[in-house]
Amino acid sequence: MSRENRRSFLQRTGAALAMGWTWRAGRAATTPESSTGALRLARFRFDVTPPIGHSCCGGWIQPVQVVDDPLEAIGIVLLGAGQPIVLCAVDWTGLLNESHLRWRQALAQAAGTTVDRVAVQCVHQHNAPMACLEAQRIVAAQGDLPSIVDPEFFDQCLQRGQRAVREALDSPRRITHVAGGRGRVERVASNRRVARDDSGRVVAMRGSSCRDEKLRALPEGIIDPWLKTVAFYDGDQPLAALHHYATHPMSFYADGRVSSDFVGLARKRLQQQQPECLHVYFTGCAGDVAAGKYNDGSPEARVTLTQQIYEGLLAAQRDLSPVPIDRVDWRTAQLLPPPRAGLDADQLQSQIDNRDAPVVHRNRPAYMLAWLRRLAAQTPVDISCLHVGKTRLLHLPGECFVQYQLRAQEMAADCLVATAAYGDGGTWYIPTKEEYPHGGYEVSVAFSDPPIDDQLTQAMATLLG
């Protein structure tokens, strides 16, 4: 980290402590060098494709009409570094609050570990479920609103997950080496917040797809162009490769056609070509990053974006140089951010009750109300980081802006940091505090105020340490 960035970071964390903003560091679990020969890896995957008619993305876009390609939950269980560690990526829009906790509890039970040693991240495709059980209870009480998630289907997915993990634990493989690599992805990611007035306020959003040529002509803006892969080996045999890239993963959506979209299609192509190695894809800090500069929303554009991600995956693989695993640490931290000023439970309930309003203006407040209830119950947000040699796998909540991912790399500049966001989605968007005054869509729907920035930055520094 540069001297200027380090000074800025210390100012942030010092201010956070002085103001009493809540964060708690968890206990680190370390595998001594003498026991790394006992490390093993279990690999699992299971289907999470929603049935026909199921809501997509909170119920305010077209529900499932057809399945173009299935959705999956894919992950690994790391054994021999204390209690088992579970990492899982899910082809859903989001898992929020109780729903995210329920997934972690189910996988922890199946793996024989504790919930704080389970990280579950969503890939964030939009033609997919966005599950919040508390919000579902809120909208179900209305009687006229589309469901957010079918609780029966939700439970079926957890049961499938438990079976998959238990079956995987019957045949774990020894792991001896790890490697981290980077591959540059061309013409995919672009910042959504580049159209600004002279004061810096965002005046238009260049979203996942864009047909406005003036917006598409604007610069890429702040992105992380690198796809990062962390792979685990038994000798020279790759067993699992965990890929991370920061962009909203949608080429087009809201048409009821379920698909893992261009990032999932690229992963599936690689998986088919390399069946001996499990490939897992995680979306990084993409709250303000999407493909809009390079995507007009056409089916042809999805093909092109798939190819670009696929080439990035191959480039990252070429950069891998396995080294013996000499140390494994698992670190956790907890956040309890303040709610957004102006979020009022009674007002939110009135919006939900308003039968003249569009669905989005009734279902979305249900997520906000669920967030307020969660904070009132003092239920923290868990984040975690797996250290394996000189690689770091950082797991963050919600829709973090890409600057958090770039900060994380600066904090551990001598390591490869692979960041996965879209963990506990209860937070919704997490802008940096500098971006709140500039407005724009992401800021308008953020559930917390700027102090969440200092909390998250402090926790990241503790985890990456």
C-alpha positions in Angstrom: 0.0 0.0 0.0 1.4 3.4 -0.9 2.1 6.0 1.8 -0.8 8.1 0.7 -3.2 5.2 0.6 -2.0 4.0 4.0 -2.5 7.4 5.5 -6.0 7.5 4.0 -6.7 4.1 5.4 -5.5 4.9 8.9 -7.6 8.0 8.9 -10.7 5.9 7.9 -10.1 3.3 10.6 -9.2 5.7 13.2 -12.4 7.6 12.6 -14.4 4.4 12.7 -13.0 3.5 16.1 -13.5 7.0 17.4 -17.1 7.1 16.3 -17.8 3.7 17.9 -19.0 2.1 14.7 -19.5 -1.6 15.3 -17.3 -4.3 13.9 -16.0 -7.5 15.6 -13.1 -9.6 14.6 -13.4 -13.4 14.7 -10.8 -15.9 15.7 -8.3 -17.0 13.1 -7.8 -20.7 12.6 -4.3 -21.7 11.5 -2.9 -24.9 10.1 0.7 -25.4 11.2 3.3 -26.4 8.6 3.6 -29.8 10.1 -0.1 -30.7 9.4 -0.5 -29.3 5.8 0.2 -32.8 4.5 -3.2 -33.8 5.8 -5.1 -31.2 3.7 -7.9 -32.6 1.6 -10.5 -31.2 -0.7 -14.1 -32.3 -1.3 -15.9 -31.0 -4.3 -19.7 -30.6 -4.7 -22.3 -29.2 -7.0 -26.1 -29.3 -7.1 -29.0 -27.9 -9.1 -30.8 -24.7 -8.0 -32.8 -24.0 -11.1 -36.2 -22.5 -10.2 -39.4 -24.1 -11.4 -41.6 -22.6 -14.1 -43.6 -19.7 -12.7 -41.1 -18.9 -9.9 -40.3 -15.2 -9.3 -37.1 -13.8 -10.7 -35.1 -10.9 -9.1 -37.6 -10.1 -6.3 -40.8 -10.6 -8.3 -40.8 -7.3 -10.3 -39.6 -8.8 -13.6 -41.0 -11.7 -15.7 -41.2 -15.0 -13.7 -39.6 -18.2 -15.1 -41.1 -19.1 -18.4 -38.4 -21.4 -19.8 -34.9 -22.7 -18.8 -32.2 -22.0 -21.4 -29.5 -23.6 -19.2 -29.6 -24.7 -15.6 -28.5 -22.8 -12.5 -26.1 -24.5 -10.1 -24.5 -24.1 -6.7 -20.9 -25.2 -6.8 -18.2 -25.3 -4.1 -15.5 -27.0 -2.1 -15.0 -28.2 1.4 -11.4 -27.8 2.7 -10.4 -30.4 5.3 -7.4 -30.6 7.6 -7.2 -26.9 8.5 -9.1 -27.1 11.8 -12.8 -27.5 11.4 -13.9 -27.9 7.7 -14.1 -24.7 5.6 -16.9 -24.4 3.0 -16.8 -22.0 0.0 -19.9 -22.0 -2.3 -21.0 -19.9 -5.3 -24.7 -19.9 -6.2 -26.3 -18.9 -9.6 -28.9 -16.7 -7.9 -29.5 -13.0 -7.8 -29.1 -12.9 -4.0 -29.4 -14.5 -0.6 -30.4 -11.9 2.0 -30.5 -11.9 5.8 -32.1 -15.1 7.2 -32.0 -16.8 3.8 -28.2 -16.4 3.6 -27.8 -17.7 7.2 -30.0 -20.7 6.4 -27.8 -21.7 3.5 -24.7 -21.4 5.6 -26.3 -23.4 8.4 -27.4 -26.1 6.1 -23.9 -26.5 4.5 -22.2 -26.2 7.9 -24.3 -29.1 9.3 -23.6 -31.3 6.3 -19.9 -30.6 6.4 -19.6 -31.0 10.2 -18.4 -27.5 10.9 -19.6 -24.2 12.3 -21.5 -21.6 10.4 -18.7 -19.0 10.7 -16.5 -21.3 8.6 -18.9 -21.2 5.6 -18.9 -18.6 2.9 -21.8 -18.5 0.4 -21.7 -16.0 -2.4 -24.2 -15.4 -5.3 -23.1 -14.9 -8.9 -26.0 -12.3 -9.3 -27.6 -13.3 -12.5 -31.1 -11.6 -12.6 -33.2 -14.2 -14.3 -32.9 -16.2 -11.0 -34.3 -16.1 -7.4 -33.4 -13.3 -5.0 -34.3 -15.0 -1.7 -35.2 -13.2 1.5 -37.5 -15.2 3.7 -38.5 -12.3 5.9 -39.4 -10.2 2.8 -41.4 -13.2 1.5 -43.4 -13.3 4.7 -44.1 -9.6 4.4 -45.4 -9.8 0.8 -47.3 -13.0 1.5 -49.3 -11.2 4.1 -50.5 -8.8 1.3 -52.3 -11.5 -0.7 -52.0 -9.8 -4.1 -48.2 -9.5 -4.6 -46.0 -12.0 -6.4 -43.8 -14.1 -4.2 -40.2 -13.3 -3.6 -39.2 -16.9 -3.2 -41.1 -20.2 -2.8 -40.2 -21.4 0.7 -40.7 -25.1 -0.4 -38.4 -24.7 -3.4 -35.9 -22.9 -1.1 -35.9 -25.8 1.4 -35.5 -28.3 -1.5 -32.3 -26.6 -2.6 -30.9 -26.8 1.0 -31.7 -30.5 1.1 -30.0 -31.0 -2.2 -27.0 -29.0 -1.0 -26.7 -31.1 2.2 -26.8 -34.3 0.1 -24.2 -33.0 -2.3 -21.8 -32.0 0.5 -22.2 -35.3 2.3 -21.6 -37.3 -0.8 -18.5 -35.2 -1.6 -17.1 -35.9 1.8 -17.2 -39.6 1.0 -14.3 -39.2 -1.4 -12.1 -36.1 -0.6 -8.8 -35.7 -2.5 -5.5 -34.8 -1.0 -4.2 -31.3 -1.9 -0.6 -30.3 -1.7 -0.2 -27.2 -3.8 -2.0 -23.9 -4.5 -1.6 -21.3 -7.3 -2.9 -17.9 -8.0 -3.1 -16.4 -11.5 -4.5 -13.4 -13.3 -5.9 -13.0 -16.8 -6.9 -9.7 -18.3 -10.5 -9.5 -19.6 -11.0 -7.3 -22.6 -14.2 -5.4 -23.5 -16.5 -6.6 -20.8 -16.5 -4.5 -17.7 -17.3 -0.8 -17.6 -18.3 1.5 -14.8 -22.0 2.3 -14.6 -21.5 5.8 -13.1 -19.5 7.7 -15.7 -22.2 10.1 -17.0 -21.8 13.0 -14.6 -22.5 16.7 -14.6 -19.9 19.4 -13.8 -20.4 18.9 -10.1 -19.8 15.2 -10.3 -23.4 14.1 -9.8 -24.4 11.0 -11.8 -27.0 12.0 -14.4 -27.4 8.7 -16.2 -26.6 5.0 -15.6 -24.9 2.8 -18.3 -26.3 -0.5 -17.1 -25.8 -4.1 -17.9 -26.9 -3.4 -21.5 -27.0 0.0 -23.2 -28.1 1.2 -26.6 -27.4 4.8 -26.0 -24.4 5.5 -28.2 -23.4 8.6 -26.3 -23.2 6.6 -23.0 -21.4 3.7 -24.7 -18.8 6.1 -26.1 -17.9 7.3 -22.6 -14.7 5.8 -21.0 -14.7 2.5 -19.2 -14.3 4.3 -15.9 -13.0 2.6 -12.8 -13.0 -1.2 -13.1 -10.7 -4.1 -12.2 -9.8 -5.7 -15.5 -8.2 -8.8 -14.0 -9.9 -12.1 -13.7 -8.2 -13.9 -10.8 -8.0 -17.7 -10.3 -7.0 -19.6 -7.2 -6.4 -23.3 -7.9 -5.8 -26.3 -5.6 -3.7 -29.3 -6.7 -2.7 -32.8 -5.8 0.8 -32.7 -7.0 0.5 -31.4 -10.5 -3.2 -32.4 -10.9 -5.6 -29.4 -10.6 -8.6 -30.4 -8.5 -10.5 -27.1 -8.2 -10.2 -23.7 -9.7 -12.0 -20.7 -8.1 -12.4 -17.8 -10.6 -13.2 -14.2 -9.7 -14.2 -11.3 -11.9 -16.0 -8.0 -11.1 -18.9 -7.2 -13.4 -22.7 -7.5 -13.3 -23.1 -10.9 -15.1 -26.1 -10.1 -17.2 -26.2 -9.6 -21.0 -30.0 -9.4 -21.1 -32.8 -10.5 -18.7 -36.4 -9.8 -17.5 -37.7 -12.1 -20.3 -38.4 -15.1 -18.1 -35.6 -17.2 -19.7 -33.4 -18.7 -16.9 -29.7 -18.7 -17.8 -26.4 -18.6 -16.0 -25.7 -16.0 -18.6 -22.3 -15.2 -20.1 -20.1 -15.8 -17.0 -21.9 -19.1 -16.3 -21.8 -20.2 -19.9 -18.0 -19.5 -20.1 -17.5 -21.5 -16.9 -19.5 -24.4 -18.2 -17.5 -24.4 -21.4 -14.3 -24.6 -19.4 -15.8 -27.3 -17.2 -16.7 -29.4 -20.1 -13.2 -29.2 -21.5 -11.5 -29.8 -18.2 -13.8 -32.3 -16.4 -11.1 -33.4 -14.0 -11.0 -30.0 -12.3 -14.0 -28.4 -10.6 -14.5 -24.8 -11.9 -16.3 -22.3 -9.6 -17.1 -18.7 -10.6 -17.5 -15.8 -8.2 -18.6 -12.3 -9.0 -16.3 -9.6 -7.4 -17.2 -6.1 -6.3 -19.5 -5.2 -9.1 -22.0 -2.9 -7.6 -21.0 -0.1 -10.0 -19.7 -2.2 -12.8 -21.5 -3.9 -15.7 -21.1 -4.7 -19.4 -23.1 -1.7 -20.8 -20.3 -0.1 -22.8 -19.8 -3.3 -24.8 -23.3 -4.8 -24.7 -26.4 -3.8 -26.6 -28.5 -6.5 -25.0 -28.7 -8.7 -28.1 -28.3 -12.5 -28.2 -25.2 -11.9 -30.3 -23.6 -9.8 -27.6 -24.1 -12.6 -25.1 -22.0 -14.9 -27.3 -19.3 -12.3 -27.6 -19.2 -11.6 -23.8 -19.1 -15.4 -23.1 -16.0 -15.7 -25.4 -14.3 -12.7 -23.7 -14.8 -14.2 -20.2 -13.7 -17.6 -21.5 -10.5 -16.2 -22.8 -9.9 -14.4 -19.5 -10.3 -17.8 -17.7 -7.8 -19.4 -20.0 -5.3 -16.4 -19.5 -5.6 -16.7 -15.7 -4.9 -20.5 -16.0 -1.8 -19.9 -18.0 -0.6 -17.6 -15.2 -0.8 -20.4 -12.6 2.4 -21.6 -11.0 1.7 -24.2 -8.2 3.6 -24.0 -5.0 3.5 -26.2 -1.9 0.9 -25.2 0.7 2.7 -24.2 3.8 0.0 -22.4 5.7 -3.8 -22.0 5.9 -5.7 -19.4 7.9 -9.4 -18.7 8.1 -10.4 -15.3 9.4 -13.8 -13.8 10.1 -15.2 -10.5 11.0 -18.7 -9.1 11.7 -20.4 -5.8 10.8 -23.5 -4.2 12.2 -23.9 -1.1 10.0 -26.3 1.7 10.8 -29.5 1.7 8.7 -30.0 4.4 6.0 -31.3 7.6 7.5 -34.9 8.0 6.5 -35.7 4.3 6.4 -38.9 4.1 8.6 -40.7 0.9 9.2 -44.2 2.5 9.2 -43.5 4.4 6.0 -42.2 1.2 4.4 -45.2 -0.7 5.4 -47.4 2.0 3.9 -45.6 1.6 0.6 -46.1 -2.1 0.7 -49.8 -1.7 1.5 -50.3 0.7 -1.5 -52.2 -1.5 -4.1 -52.0 1.3 -6.6 -48.2 1.2 -6.8 -46.2 -1.0 -9.2 -44.8 -4.2 -7.8 -41.3 -3.0 -7.6 -42.4 -0.1 -5.4 -44.0 -2.6 -3.0 -41.7 -5.6 -3.1 -38.5 -3.6 -2.8 -39.7 -1.9 0.4 -40.3 -5.4 1.8 -36.5 -6.0 1.5 -35.8 -2.7 3.2 -38.2 -3.5 6.1 -36.6 -6.9 6.5 -33.2 -5.1 6.7 -34.5 -2.8 9.5 -35.9 -5.8 11.4 -32.6 -7.6 11.1 -30.6 -4.6 12.4 -33.2 -4.2 15.3 -32.4 -7.8 16.2 -28.7 -6.9 16.3 -27.9 -9.7 13.7 -24.5 -8.9 12.3 -23.2 -9.4 8.7 -20.4 -12.0 8.5 -17.4 -11.6 6.2 -14.4 -13.9 5.9 -11.0 -14.5 4.3 -9.2 -17.7 3.5 -5.4 -17.4 3.5 -3.5 -20.1 1.6 0.2 -19.3 1.3 0.4 -16.0 -0.7 -3.2 -16.1 -1.9 -6.2 -14.5 -0.2 -9.8 -15.4 -0.9 -11.9 -12.5 0.5 -15.7 -12.9 0.9 -17.7 -9.7 1.1 -21.5 -8.9 1.5 -23.9 -7.2 -0.9 -23.2 -5.2 -4.0 -19.9 -3.5 -3.1 -18.5 -0.9 -5.4 -15.4 -2.0 -7.2 -13.2 0.4 -5.1 -13.4 -2.0 -2.2 -11.9 -4.8 -4.3 -9.1 -2.4 -5.4 -8.5 -1.4 -1.8 -8.3 -5.1 -0.8 -5.5 -5.7 -3.3 -3.6 -2.6 -2.0 -3.9 -3.9 1.6 -2.1 -7.1 0.7 0.0 -5.9 -2.2 2.4 -8.8 -2.0 -0.4 -11.4 -2.3 -2.9 -12.3 -5.0 -6.3 -11.2 -3.5 -9.3 -12.8 -5.1 -12.5 -11.0 -4.0 -16.0 -12.4 -4.0 -18.9 -10.1 -3.2 -22.6 -10.8 -3.2 -22.5 -12.8 0.1 -25.1 -11.7 2.6 -27.3 -9.4 0.3 -29.2 -7.9 3.2 -27.0 -4.8 2.8 -28.1 -4.3 -0.8 -25.7 -1.8 -2.5 -22.6 -0.7 -0.6 -21.2 2.5 -2.3 -18.0 4.1 -1.0 -18.6 7.1 1.2 -17.2 9.5 -1.3 -19.9 8.4 -3.8 -22.9 9.1 -1.6 -23.0 12.9 -2.4 -22.9 12.1 -6.2 -26.3 10.3 -6.1 -27.2 7.9 -8.9 -29.3 4.7 -8.8 -27.0 2.7 -6.6 -26.8 5.4 -3.9 -30.6 5.9 -4.1 -31.3 2.2 -3.1 -28.4 1.7 -0.7 -29.8 0.4 2.7 -27.0 1.9 4.8 -25.3 5.3 5.2 -21.6 6.2 4.5 -20.3 4.9 7.8 -20.6 1.4 6.4 -17.5 2.2 4.3 -15.2 2.7 7.3 -16.6 -0.5 8.9 -16.1 -2.6 5.9 -12.6 -1.2 5.2 -11.5 -1.8 8.8 -12.8 -5.3 8.7 -11.1 -6.0 5.3 -7.8 -4.8 6.7 -8.2 -7.1 9.7 -9.0 -10.1 7.5 -6.2 -9.5 5.0 -3.7 -8.5 7.7 
